[in-house]
Amino acid sequence: VQLVESGGGLVQAGGSLRLSCVVSGGTFDIYSMGWYRQAPGKQRELVATITDSGDSTKYADSLKGRFTISRNKAKNTVDLQMNSLKPEDTAVYYCMSLGLRLGQLWGQGTQVTVSS
C-alpha cells in the first residue's frame, strides 16, 4: 500500500484547506484510514479516522466542527476538509491506513502552515 498526500500549503487564519490522500496497492486489506498531524517539538496526534466503508468517523475533540474526513472508494482517496484554520493547526499532516495484514502504514506527510 502506498499513501500519497497533497493539498498542504500556506493559508491565513480563518481560511480553509482540503488535504487529499491517494491510496494505491493492497487496498483490499484496509479497514480504516485517518489523518494525524505533528507540530514542531510535539508528538504526532490524531486528527480524524474513518472506516473503509466511510460509515463511521472519529475526531479529536478539539477539532470537531472544523475538520471533516471523507472516504471515496471509487477514487481510492481519503480527504480532510479543514475550515476556520488557526495558527495552532500548523503541522505536518500524515495520512494513515490500517490493514489486517499490512498493519499501520503512513504517507510522507504534507505541510500545513497557518499564518496569523
Buried (B, 14 or more C-beta within 10 A) or exposed (E): BEBBBBBBEEBEEEBEBBBBBBBEEBBEBBEBBBBBBBBEEEEBEBBBBBBBEBEEBBBBEEBEEBBBBBBEEEEBBBBBBBEEBEEEBBBBBBBBBBBEEEEEBEBEBBEBBBEE
